[in-house]
Amino acid sequence: MDRITPASVGRVEDPRSARWLPERSFAGEVAVVTGGGTGLGLEISRGLAALGAHVVIASRDAAHHTAFLAEARERGWTAEARVLDVREPKLVREAAEDIVARHGQVDVLVNNAAGNFVCPAERLSPNAWRAVLSIALDGTFYASQSFGKAMIARRRGRILNVVATYASTGMPGVVHSASAKAGVLAMTKSLAAEWARFGVRVNAIAPGPFHSQGAQRNLWPDAETEQALREAIPLGRFGTAEEVAALSLHLLSPACEYVTGACFVIDGGGSLPRGMWAPGERSRRATTGARSEEGHA
């Protein structure tokens, strides 16, 4: 396990995701982010640390910890990292017990660890199906249960689950991920209803396409696919990890103390229904062989 403690350095410009909340919004809190060393998880980790939290990032590959720990050292954040496979309930339980024993609490859990790739359902192997569900669905439950126990004991805490817009709609090519994320969405609402009496809030975010190396490699590996996806978004662009992280931080902050069991979509309007006419063009009626009934008695 790697750990960074505060350094005597001046305040450095915060990550963009942290600019919309007051300084020290998470001061004195302990936050755990699975998959917290890359992509969206990294941006959420950076934002939490910049706003005063002690951040613990967890992922299977220790190489993914390097960038965050180096930045934490440079900026004077308090942070640590540990190798953890969320698919293993015993390891998750031991990690939770160790973190709570050393810090006395866990205030925030972000379930971000996941796996995804495009594959037609008829060609999806049992191992591929199980691999995605075990990380995204099983891992989310194991972490929520293990860290949730500590939150229940303190009668306070926040959990944020990262799903996807297709969790509620489905989407061709990602039946494995869509099924897993749909389960996480149901889990979010179930735990929110069950744990509200303990002061534990549980919410989810559903991002549409946003720029990251993993997404580009696995979901839109060529320019043609990327262009088609972008053209389907009303705002005309992909999001950024910083924008999604900013919403995540808001949901975890005191600004949302009355929000639980909700799923917030952030996709530039991409999940909105498609219109029957092209915006900016006038809809015309067919006149051949038809008679207008306007003004006809």
C-alpha positions in Angstrom: 0.0 0.0 0.0 1.3 3.4 -1.0 0.5 6.5 1.1 1.0 10.2 0.8 0.9 12.6 3.8 0.5 16.4 3.7 3.5 18.5 2.5 4.2 22.1 3.2 3.3 23.5 -0.2 1.2 26.5 -1.3 -2.2 26.1 -2.8 -2.0 25.0 -6.4 -4.8 25.5 -8.9 -7.5 23.0 -8.3 -8.7 20.4 -10.8 -11.5 21.8 -13.0 -14.0 19.4 -11.4 -13.4 20.9 -8.0 -13.9 24.6 -9.0 -17.6 24.7 -8.4 -17.7 23.8 -4.7 -16.4 25.7 -1.7 -12.8 25.0 -0.6 -12.5 22.2 1.9 -15.9 20.9 1.1 -14.7 17.4 2.1 -12.2 18.4 4.8 -11.7 15.7 7.5 -13.4 13.0 5.4 -12.2 9.7 4.1 -13.1 8.8 0.6 -12.6 5.5 -1.2 -12.7 5.4 -5.0 -12.6 2.0 -6.8 -10.9 2.3 -10.2 -9.7 5.6 -8.8 -6.4 5.8 -10.7 -7.5 6.2 -14.3 -10.3 7.9 -16.4 -13.3 9.2 -14.5 -12.2 7.6 -11.3 -9.0 9.6 -11.4 -10.8 12.9 -12.0 -13.2 12.2 -9.1 -10.2 11.2 -6.9 -8.4 14.5 -7.8 -11.5 16.5 -7.1 -12.1 14.9 -3.7 -8.5 15.4 -2.7 -8.4 19.0 -3.8 -11.4 19.7 -1.7 -9.8 18.3 1.5 -10.7 14.6 1.6 -8.2 11.9 2.4 -8.6 9.8 -0.7 -7.9 6.0 -1.0 -7.8 4.8 -4.6 -8.2 1.1 -5.2 -7.6 -1.0 -8.4 -6.1 -4.3 -9.5 -3.1 -2.7 -11.2 -0.6 -0.9 -9.0 0.7 0.9 -12.1 -2.6 2.8 -12.2 -1.8 4.4 -8.9 1.4 6.2 -10.0 -0.1 9.4 -11.5 -2.5 10.2 -8.7 0.1 9.6 -6.0 2.6 11.7 -7.8 0.1 14.6 -8.1 -0.9 14.2 -4.5 2.7 14.5 -3.4 3.2 17.6 -5.5 0.0 19.3 -4.4 0.1 18.4 -0.7 -3.0 16.2 -0.8 -3.4 13.3 1.7 -3.9 10.1 -0.2 -3.0 6.5 -0.5 -3.5 3.6 -2.9 -4.0 -0.1 -2.5 -4.2 -3.0 -4.9 -7.7 -4.5 -4.7 -9.7 -6.8 -6.9 -13.4 -5.9 -6.2 -14.5 -9.3 -7.6 -13.1 -10.9 -4.4 -15.5 -10.3 -1.4 -13.0 -11.4 1.2 -10.3 -9.0 -0.1 -12.9 -6.1 -0.2 -14.0 -6.9 3.3 -10.4 -6.9 4.6 -9.6 -3.7 2.8 -12.7 -2.0 4.3 -11.8 -3.2 7.8 -8.2 -2.1 7.5 -9.1 1.4 6.2 -11.7 1.9 8.9 -9.3 0.7 11.6 -6.6 3.1 10.5 -8.7 6.2 9.8 -11.7 5.5 12.1 -14.3 6.1 9.3 -15.2 6.1 5.7 -17.5 8.9 4.6 -17.6 8.5 0.8 -17.5 5.5 -1.5 -17.4 5.8 -5.2 -18.0 2.6 -7.1 -16.3 3.3 -10.4 -14.5 0.0 -11.2 -15.9 -1.5 -14.3 -15.1 -3.3 -17.6 -16.7 -2.9 -21.0 -16.1 -3.6 -24.7 -18.4 -4.0 -27.7 -19.4 -7.5 -28.7 -22.5 -8.9 -30.4 -24.6 -10.9 -27.9 -24.5 -14.0 -30.0 -20.7 -14.0 -29.9 -20.2 -13.2 -26.3 -18.5 -15.9 -24.4 -19.5 -17.0 -20.9 -16.1 -15.9 -19.5 -16.6 -12.4 -21.1 -20.1 -12.1 -19.7 -18.9 -13.2 -16.2 -15.9 -10.9 -16.3 -17.9 -7.7 -16.8 -20.7 -8.6 -14.4 -18.3 -9.7 -11.7 -16.5 -6.3 -11.7 -19.4 -3.9 -12.3 -22.3 -5.7 -10.5 -20.7 -8.0 -8.0 -17.9 -5.6 -7.1 -20.2 -2.7 -6.6 -22.2 -4.8 -4.1 -19.2 -6.2 -2.2 -17.8 -2.7 -1.8 -21.1 -1.1 -0.9 -21.8 -3.8 1.7 -18.3 -3.8 3.3 -17.9 0.0 3.5 -21.6 0.5 4.1 -21.4 -1.3 7.4 -18.9 1.3 8.6 -21.2 4.1 7.4 -24.2 2.5 9.1 -22.3 2.2 12.4 -21.6 6.0 12.2 -25.1 6.7 10.9 -23.8 8.8 8.0 -22.1 8.3 4.6 -22.5 8.7 0.9 -22.2 6.2 -1.9 -22.0 7.0 -5.6 -22.4 4.4 -8.2 -21.3 5.0 -11.8 -23.7 3.4 -14.3 -24.5 4.3 -17.9 -27.3 5.8 -19.9 -28.0 2.4 -21.4 -28.7 0.9 -18.0 -32.3 1.9 -18.4 -32.6 1.6 -22.2 -30.3 -1.2 -23.2 -28.0 -0.8 -26.2 -26.8 -3.2 -29.0 -23.3 -4.6 -28.5 -23.0 -4.1 -24.7 -25.6 -6.6 -23.3 -23.0 -7.6 -20.7 -22.4 -4.1 -19.5 -26.0 -3.0 -19.8 -27.2 -5.9 -17.7 -24.6 -5.2 -15.1 -25.3 -1.5 -14.9 -29.1 -2.1 -14.8 -28.4 -4.2 -11.8 -26.3 -1.5 -10.2 -29.1 1.0 -10.9 -31.6 -1.3 -9.1 -29.1 -1.7 -6.3 -28.7 2.0 -5.9 -32.4 2.5 -5.4 -32.7 -0.5 -3.1 -29.8 0.5 -0.8 -31.0 4.1 -0.8 -34.4 3.0 0.5 -32.9 0.5 3.0 -30.1 2.6 4.4 -31.8 6.1 4.5 -32.7 5.4 8.1 -29.0 5.2 8.9 -28.2 8.5 7.3 -26.5 6.8 4.3 -27.3 8.4 0.9 -26.9 6.3 -2.2 -27.0 7.8 -5.7 -25.9 7.1 -9.2 -24.6 9.0 -12.3 -25.2 7.8 -15.8 -22.7 9.3 -18.2 -23.0 9.3 -21.9 -19.9 9.1 -24.1 -17.0 11.1 -22.7 -13.3 11.3 -23.7 -11.0 8.7 -22.1 -8.4 6.3 -23.4 -10.4 3.3 -22.3 -13.6 4.4 -23.9 -12.0 5.3 -27.2 -10.1 2.0 -27.3 -13.1 -0.2 -26.4 -16.2 1.6 -27.6 -15.3 3.9 -30.6 -12.0 2.6 -31.9 -12.3 4.3 -35.3 -13.2 7.8 -36.6 -16.4 6.7 -38.3 -17.9 5.2 -35.2 -16.8 8.3 -33.1 -18.4 10.7 -35.6 -21.7 8.7 -35.6 -21.9 8.8 -31.8 -21.1 12.5 -31.7 -23.8 13.3 -34.3 -26.4 11.6 -32.2 -25.7 14.0 -29.3 -27.8 17.2 -29.3 -25.1 19.3 -27.8 -22.8 18.1 -30.6 -19.8 16.9 -28.6 -18.7 14.3 -26.2 -18.4 15.2 -22.5 -15.2 15.3 -20.5 -14.2 13.3 -17.5 -13.9 16.6 -15.6 -17.5 17.5 -16.4 -18.7 14.1 -15.1 -16.5 14.3 -12.1 -17.9 17.8 -11.3 -21.4 16.4 -11.1 -20.2 13.5 -9.0 -18.6 15.8 -6.5 -21.8 17.9 -6.3 -23.9 14.8 -5.5 -21.4 13.8 -2.8 -21.3 17.3 -1.3 -23.5 18.8 1.4 -25.4 20.6 -1.4 -27.3 17.3 -2.0 -28.0 16.2 1.6 -31.7 15.6 0.6 -30.9 13.6 -2.5 -30.9 9.8 -2.3 -31.9 7.0 -4.7 -31.5 9.2 -7.7 -29.7 8.6 -11.0 -28.5 11.7 -12.7 -27.9 11.6 -16.5 -25.0 13.6 -18.0 -24.9 12.9 -21.7 -25.4 16.2 -23.6 -29.0 15.1 -24.4 -27.9 11.9 -26.1 -30.5 9.8 -24.5 -33.4 12.1 -25.5 -35.9 10.7 -28.0 -35.1 11.4 -31.7 -37.5 13.8 -33.4 -39.7 13.0 -36.4 -38.2 16.0 -38.2 -34.8 17.6 -38.5 -34.4 20.6 -36.2 -34.1 23.8 -38.2 -36.1 22.5 -41.1 -39.8 23.1 -41.7 -42.0 20.1 -41.6 -44.0 19.7 -44.8 -47.1 17.8 -45.5 -47.7 15.6 -48.4 -50.3 17.2 -50.8 -50.5 14.7 -53.6 -53.7 12.7 -53.3 -54.6 14.2 -50.1 -57.1 16.9 -49.1 -56.5 19.3 -46.3 -59.4 19.4 -43.8 -58.4 22.8 -42.3 -61.5 25.0 -42.4 -63.7 22.2 -43.8 -67.1 21.9 -42.3 
